[in-house]
Amino acid sequence: MRSTLKFLLALTVAFVLMFAFRALMFTIYYVDSTGMEPVFLSGDYVMVNRWSYGLRTGGEGIFSYGRLCRQRVERGDLIAVDDSLGNVHLFECLAQPGDSIKVQGRTLIVPGLCNCARQDYYYVQAPGRASQPPLFVPEHSIIGRACLIVYNHAPQHPFWTGYDKRRFLLPKR
């Protein structure tokens, strides 16, 4: 009886630690389309570092949005962004708050706290999708920086086959 209780306690602690690590440190997202080639291929599982720009806290409801140990997104970073529907998209940062950019022949300033906006925005574009126009993403939607392609698995294959050995633990910038 005592050994069973110890086992259940150890299993519970391991589960809680795994959940906390995945929720607070790193998260893995699946790339389901070919539109981000050559950076990401369909079937890639990408690890995102949730602490790279500071841990997101709060949001809607009782607690307001904030970041612990806040850092700015750098130009060229590959970031994971949460849209208003709960979907995650991967983008490359083209410009930071306060940068001037050309949009349809007009010069614009990327909004941010430095120029009287309520929050920082970043000008981003999906990698490999030059045909789609870039867009502004608010800082509170940024989850973290894509840091590693963990593996690639072809979705039409069963889980024990279909892995691409060339796309295993590939570091990103």
HUHUMO-V917649 format. One record per residue. RES is the residue in one letter. SS is DSSP state (A for helix, B for strand, O for the rest). Layout:
BEGIN
RES | SS
RES | SS
END
This chain:
BEGIN
M | O
R | A
S | A
T | A
L | A
K | A
F | A
L | A
L | A
A | A
L | A
T | A
V | A
A | A
F | A
V | A
L | A
M | A
F | A
A | A
F | A
R | A
A | A
L | A
M | O
F | B
T | B
I | B
Y | B
Y | B
V | O
D | O
S | O
T | O
G | O
M | O
E | O
P | O
V | O
F | O
L | O
S | O
G | O
D | B
Y | B
V | B
M | B
V | B
N | B
R | O
W | O
S | O
Y | O
G | O
L | B
R | B
T | B
G | O
G | O
E | O
G | O
I | O
F | O
S | O
Y | O
G | B
R | B
L | B
C | O
R | O
Q | O
R | O
V | O
E | O
R | O
G | O
D | O
L | B
I | B
A | B
V | B
D | B
D | O
S | O
L | O
G | O
N | O
V | B
H | B
L | B
F | B
E | B
C | B
L | B
A | B
Q | O
P | O
G | O
D | O
S | B
I | B
K | B
V | B
Q | O
G | O
R | B
T | B
L | B
I | B
V | O
P | O
G | O
L | A
C | A
N | A
C | O
A | O
R | O
Q | O
D | O
Y | B
Y | B
Y | B
V | B
Q | B
A | O
P | O
G | O
R | O
A | O
S | O
Q | O
P | O
P | O
L | B
F | B
V | B
P | B
E | A
H | A
S | A
I | B
I | B
G | B
R | B
A | B
C | B
L | B
I | B
V | B
Y | B
N | B
H | B
A | O
P | O
Q | O
H | O
P | O
F | O
W | O
T | O
G | O
Y | B
D | O
K | A
R | A
R | A
F | O
L | O
L | B
P | B
K | O
R | O
END
